[in-house]
Amino acid sequence: MNLEFFTEGLDCLMYCGMKLSPEQRILIENSLIALQNDNRFTGMYLWGRITATKNDYYIAFGYTNDCLKDRKYFYSLDQFQWQLLPFVQSPKIFQATILAREPFIGDPGLMTYVKLDPTFDIVGNQVAGISRPEVVKLKEEERLAAIVFIITEECAICPRGAFYKMTDGRVIPNQMFRGLNDLQIDNQSYYQLYRLPRNDLKVNLAKRSDYNYAIDFLDTIDCVIPLCQAFALNMQRNEGLVIIKSCIWLGMTFFHKINSHKHGFLYLGDGKKNFDLLFMY
């Protein structure tokens, strides 16, 4: 949720039942303005809230030069003091984060133990043996950082043309973006994943007849597995508003106002992946 139109963006998300109290809005907005000034960020965003049993985690991020590569994430328990989220690189931490079924507690220093899946030894296309499951020591702060990264990678959305790739490789907000029109608004190929692209550039460009190297470098949401089931698109024609909800990570919601540069996403959930998606259709 962009800090520039913070209140209006939250009002748009109220159509799907996602809201913050007036006190929370004022406290978060003012604290994020101070955080942006202290770190001299070019852009500041509220990522969302992860529900915990004792204290909820509020997540925000900002960037300086590149809005994809230079993002720094922060978390807060009181919506006023923000702490820098650690950068997680260990694959075992990500595996343990996905396998952890206990809810978040609200204590960043809490240590838990998660048993990973067993690994198989393959020799000559046959299973030669099964290794014992490894137990990983997982700190809740690292788990929080990993789950924020995973959710952002899988379902953070931006409309096509909202970001522009410079000749030096930097990605910046497109100042000439005027929003999607009535013919584009209900087409999932006009919405992109707000992260570094995984598909080859030629693959993304080959999908469109009106391709543009500067704006079509991101992956589109219509190729997310399961196809045509990962996102649910809802139209509010009277308000000129489109709402897209993630069916994989329940609580991640995106909005965009037709013929306007205003768009954003917000996650309000418990950090649990919906593994039952394929059985819901």
C-alpha positions in Angstrom: 0.0 0.0 0.0 1.7 3.2 -1.2 2.1 5.8 1.4 1.2 8.6 -1.1 -2.5 7.5 -1.2 -2.6 5.5 2.0 -6.1 6.4 3.2 -7.7 6.2 -0.2 -6.1 2.8 -0.8 -7.4 1.4 2.4 -10.9 2.7 1.6 -10.8 0.8 -1.7 -9.9 -2.5 0.1 -12.9 -2.1 2.5 -15.1 -3.5 -0.3 -13.7 -7.0 0.5 -13.8 -6.6 4.2 -10.1 -5.7 4.8 -9.7 -2.6 7.0 -7.7 -1.0 9.8 -9.2 1.0 12.6 -8.9 4.8 12.4 -6.4 4.8 15.2 -4.3 2.2 13.5 -4.4 4.2 10.2 -3.1 7.4 11.8 -0.4 5.7 13.9 0.9 3.6 11.0 0.9 6.4 8.4 2.7 8.8 10.7 5.3 6.3 11.8 5.9 5.2 8.2 6.5 8.9 7.2 9.1 9.1 9.9 10.7 5.8 8.8 10.9 7.0 5.2 12.5 10.3 6.2 15.0 8.5 8.5 16.1 6.1 5.8 15.7 8.5 2.9 13.6 6.1 0.9 12.2 7.1 -2.4 9.1 5.1 -1.9 7.4 3.7 1.3 4.7 1.0 1.4 2.7 -0.8 4.0 3.0 -4.5 3.1 0.4 -5.8 5.6 -0.2 -7.6 8.9 0.5 -11.1 10.0 -1.8 -12.2 12.8 -0.2 -13.7 15.9 -1.6 -15.1 19.1 -0.1 -12.4 21.3 1.1 -9.4 19.2 0.4 -9.0 15.5 3.3 -8.2 13.1 2.9 -5.2 10.9 5.2 -5.3 7.8 6.4 -2.3 5.7 9.0 -1.9 3.0 10.8 0.9 1.2 13.4 1.4 -1.6 15.9 4.0 -2.7 17.0 3.4 -6.3 15.5 0.2 -7.6 12.0 -0.8 -6.4 12.6 -4.5 -7.0 16.2 -5.0 -5.9 16.7 -2.4 -3.2 13.7 -3.2 -1.1 14.2 -3.2 2.7 11.5 -4.8 4.9 10.6 -3.7 8.4 8.3 -5.1 11.1 6.6 -3.6 14.1 4.7 -4.9 17.1 3.3 -1.6 18.3 2.8 0.1 14.9 5.2 2.8 16.0 8.7 1.4 16.3 10.0 -0.4 13.2 12.8 -3.1 13.2 14.7 -4.2 10.1 13.7 -7.7 9.0 16.7 -10.1 8.5 17.6 -11.3 5.0 17.2 -15.1 4.9 19.3 -17.1 2.4 19.3 -20.6 3.9 17.0 -23.0 1.9 16.3 -25.0 5.1 14.8 -21.9 6.7 12.4 -21.6 3.8 11.5 -25.3 4.0 10.9 -25.1 7.7 8.8 -22.0 7.3 6.5 -23.8 4.8 6.3 -26.9 7.0 5.7 -25.0 10.3 2.0 -25.3 11.1 2.0 -23.6 14.5 0.6 -20.0 14.5 2.9 -17.0 15.0 3.2 -16.0 18.6 4.3 -12.4 18.4 7.8 -12.9 20.0 10.6 -12.3 17.5 13.1 -14.2 19.6 11.1 -17.3 20.1 12.8 -20.5 19.0 10.9 -23.5 17.6 11.9 -26.8 16.1 10.6 -28.0 12.8 11.1 -31.5 11.3 11.9 -31.4 7.5 10.7 -33.9 5.0 13.0 -37.0 4.5 15.3 -37.1 1.5 15.7 -40.0 -0.8 18.9 -41.4 -2.2 18.5 -42.2 -5.9 20.9 -44.7 -7.6 20.2 -45.8 -11.1 16.6 -44.4 -11.2 15.8 -46.4 -8.0 15.5 -45.4 -4.4 18.5 -46.7 -2.6 17.7 -45.4 0.8 15.9 -42.8 2.9 17.7 -40.4 5.1 16.3 -39.4 8.5 14.3 -36.2 8.6 16.4 -33.3 9.8 15.2 -31.0 12.6 15.8 -27.3 12.0 15.9 -24.7 14.7 13.7 -21.9 13.5 13.6 -18.4 15.0 10.3 -16.6 14.7 12.0 -13.5 13.3 13.6 -15.6 10.5 10.3 -17.3 9.9 8.6 -14.0 9.6 11.2 -12.8 7.1 10.9 -16.0 5.1 7.1 -15.9 4.9 7.0 -12.3 3.8 9.5 -13.1 1.0 7.5 -16.2 -0.1 4.1 -14.4 -0.2 5.6 -11.4 -2.1 7.2 -13.7 -4.6 4.0 -15.7 -5.2 1.2 -13.2 -5.2 2.2 -9.5 -4.9 0.6 -7.8 -8.0 1.0 -4.6 -10.0 -0.8 -3.6 -13.2 1.0 -3.7 -16.6 2.9 -0.4 -17.2 3.1 0.6 -13.6 6.8 0.1 -13.5 9.4 1.0 -16.0 12.8 -0.6 -16.7 15.6 1.9 -17.4 18.4 1.3 -19.8 20.8 0.7 -16.9 18.6 -2.1 -15.5 17.0 -0.1 -12.7 13.2 -0.5 -12.2 11.3 2.6 -11.2 7.6 3.6 -11.0 6.4 4.7 -14.4 5.4 8.4 -14.1 3.5 8.2 -17.4 1.3 5.4 -16.2 -2.4 6.4 -16.3 -4.0 3.1 -15.4 -5.8 0.3 -17.2 -8.9 1.1 -19.3 -12.3 -0.7 -19.4 -11.1 -3.2 -22.0 -8.0 -4.2 -20.1 -9.2 -4.2 -16.5 -10.8 -7.7 -16.5 -7.9 -9.5 -18.4 -5.4 -11.2 -16.1 -2.6 -10.9 -18.7 -2.6 -7.1 -17.8 -1.5 -7.8 -14.3 2.1 -8.7 -13.3 3.9 -10.1 -10.3 5.7 -7.5 -8.3 9.0 -9.2 -8.1 12.1 -10.0 -10.1 11.0 -12.0 -13.2 11.7 -15.8 -13.3 10.6 -16.4 -17.0 13.0 -15.5 -19.8 12.4 -12.1 -21.4 11.6 -13.7 -24.7 8.9 -15.8 -23.1 7.1 -12.8 -21.7 7.5 -10.8 -24.9 6.2 -13.6 -27.1 2.9 -13.6 -25.2 1.9 -10.2 -26.5 1.5 -8.6 -29.9 1.8 -5.1 -28.4 4.9 -5.9 -26.4 7.1 -3.2 -24.9 10.6 -4.0 -23.7 10.4 -1.4 -20.9 7.2 -2.6 -19.2 6.7 -6.3 -20.2 9.7 -7.7 -18.5 7.7 -8.9 -15.5 5.9 -12.2 -15.3 2.1 -12.1 -15.6 -0.4 -13.6 -13.1 -2.1 -15.7 -15.8 0.8 -18.2 -15.8 0.8 -18.8 -12.1 0.0 -22.5 -11.2 -2.8 -23.6 -10.9 -3.7 -21.8 -14.1 -6.9 -19.6 -13.8 -7.3 -20.6 -10.2 -4.6 -18.8 -8.3 -6.4 -15.5 -8.4 -10.0 -14.3 -8.2 -10.8 -11.1 -10.0 -13.8 -9.0 -8.9 -15.1 -5.8 -10.6 -16.8 -2.9 -8.9 -18.0 -1.1 -12.0 -19.9 1.6 -10.2 -16.8 2.6 -8.4 -14.4 2.0 -11.3 -12.4 -0.4 -9.2 -11.0 -3.9 -9.6 -10.1 -6.2 -6.7 -7.9 -9.3 -7.1 -7.6 -11.8 -4.3 -5.0 -14.5 -4.0 -6.5 -18.0 -3.6 -3.1 -19.5 -2.6 -2.3 -17.0 0.2 -5.7 -16.0 1.6 -5.6 -12.4 2.8 -3.5 -11.0 0.0 -5.6 -8.5 -1.9 -4.8 -6.1 -4.8 -6.8 -3.1 -6.0 -6.6 -0.8 -9.0 -8.7 2.2 -9.9 -9.7 2.3 -13.6 -7.9 5.0 -15.6 -5.9 6.0 -12.6 -2.3 5.5 -11.5 -3.5 4.3 -8.0 -3.0 0.7 -7.2 -1.6 -1.4 -4.4 -1.7 -4.6 -2.4 -2.2 -5.5 1.2 -1.9 -8.7 3.1 -4.0 -9.3 6.2 -3.7 -13.0 7.2 -2.1 -15.6 9.5 0.8 -16.5 7.1 -0.7 -19.9 6.3 -0.7 -21.3 2.7 -3.9 -22.6 1.3 -3.0 -26.2 0.4 -6.7 -27.1 -0.2 -7.0 -24.9 -3.3 -7.1 -27.8 -5.7 -10.0 -29.4 -3.8 -12.1 -26.2 -3.7 -13.1 -26.4 -7.4 
